[in-house]
Amino acid sequence: MAVILRVEFPWGQYHATEWGRNVNEGRPEWPPSHWRILRSLFATWKTRCTHLRAEDVEEALRQLAAPPTFHLPHMRPAHSRHYMPQISHRSFGSGNGKTTLAFDPFAVVGSSEPLQIEWDVELGPSASAALEEIASSVPYLGRSESICKTELVPQVVPSSEVWRPAESGDRVDSEILCPQQPLDMECLVQNPDAVRKQRQILPPGSRSIPYCKVSPAAPDSLDHKIPAMGENWPPVYAAVRLAVHPRPRPTMADAVAVGDLLRRSVMKKHKNPSETLSGKQASGNYTLEGHQHAHYVSLPQDNRREATAPVDALVIWAPRGLNGDEFAALARVKWLAGKRAASRVPDFAVAVNAFGEIGEVAPEFVGPSSVWRSLTPFCPSRHSSKKSWEDHVSDEIERELSVYRSHPKPASVTVLDEDTRRYRRYRLPPKETMASNRSASNVEIRFESPVVGPIILGALCHFGLGLFLPHDNEWPRR
């Protein structure tokens, strides 16, 4: 039974430069080299799947050292140009600031058209299971912009082109970098700088193998329209984590303003109405069923429970999942202009740091735990009538846990005697003003048995308030 690796590029781009070529030639590597694919699998094993047995992984990689057959989607070469400032740009008044032109070549492919690599080998059960786990964990192929989704599949689907190793008498269409057999694992970790220092063009342990097309693309394939990302995409990831540039940073006191600002920026980048990003239906009504739309959450460094703690990361969590178009809109957010909207929030830069399931992206607020304590204050979404504040908070938390979040009834809810007045409890104008400030308290929730999060409750929970984290005895107190 053949081994088939299926690779999809949700952003529709594959960024990589062929070994032995300069990036400024503007020519992307296509198809992805066999050598690059094995290096990617090896790196994923060493960084994300370290629990797998070395014997199983090495057996799988040695089997995959045989030259594969490539089933390729439609591709168009493209590039972007970047004018990188030289050191003279930092000398004010010098008048001789210069830039260096750098190309970023990439291959444009259909986001729903897979790249398939087929090996005519048969793996043992343990090696096959190890390879399947590694394949599903590969974050990107080539440069980090080439976000990908990889998996092992039982059979090949029809593709635009098929490339196989050329035989005697075949026309050679290209040469692809492949490993020598038997595979030397040490050679896979050679980086380009080390190869250049050895005055070599190709890395040790590799070889160029001639390939030919056995089913060339149809003549009109050059006019093939690459499908655009759209809302008919299936959900890709449930969470995205953005790193915040260290200077300047907003503080946790303004988590609501930061969440609101991020939501507005993402919706502007997305352009088309999105129920997942906005929480609104096409009719304009809010979507509150199960709170499946996006939460925009701020996290401080080391989970410090302080209003003055600087924001270290932003997490966007959508339980229903983000489709490719929504994910791409999040990735395009690079700068949040806070000063225009809130006086205490600076302008700051962000960048995608991680994406995937919420347990992978933000394990700090998943648990499981039987005791949860609020990182940001909890604001009841309804007004109290004749109940005490403590009873009202307890009833609201119990209602939200059972009705909206499908969590068990808590054993106890304790309102903590902590000052929460520094925290902003209203959205950015013109949506709300300081007159809309809500009452809030820090709360501790206890369950009979450990519960898996996230737990985000109350008013403005989609903007960062009411975030609960697992609590232990080492939790820092204010």
Secondary structure, DSSP 8 states (H G I E B T S, - for coil): --EEEEEE-TTSEEE-B-TTS-GGG--B-SS--HHHHHHHHHHHHHHH-TTS-HHHHHHHHHHTTS--EEEE--EEEEEEEEEEE-GGGGSTT-S---EEEEEEEEEEE-TTS-EEEEE-----HHHHHHHHHHHTT--BSSSTT-B-EEEEESS----SEEEEE--TT----EEEEEE-SS--GGGGG--HHHHHHTT-SS-TTEEEEEEEESS---GGGGG-------TTS---EEEEEEEE-SSS--BGGGHHHHHHHHHHHHHHHH-S--HHHH-B-TTS-B--GGG-S-EEEEEEGGG---TTSBEEEEEEEEEEEE-HHHHHHHHT--EE--TTT-TTS--EEEEEEEEESHHHH-GGGT--EEEEEESS-B--SS--SSS-HHHHHHHHHHHHHHHTS-----SEEEE-----TTS--S--TTT--GGG----B-EEEEEEEEE-S-EE-STTGGGT-SEEEE--TT----
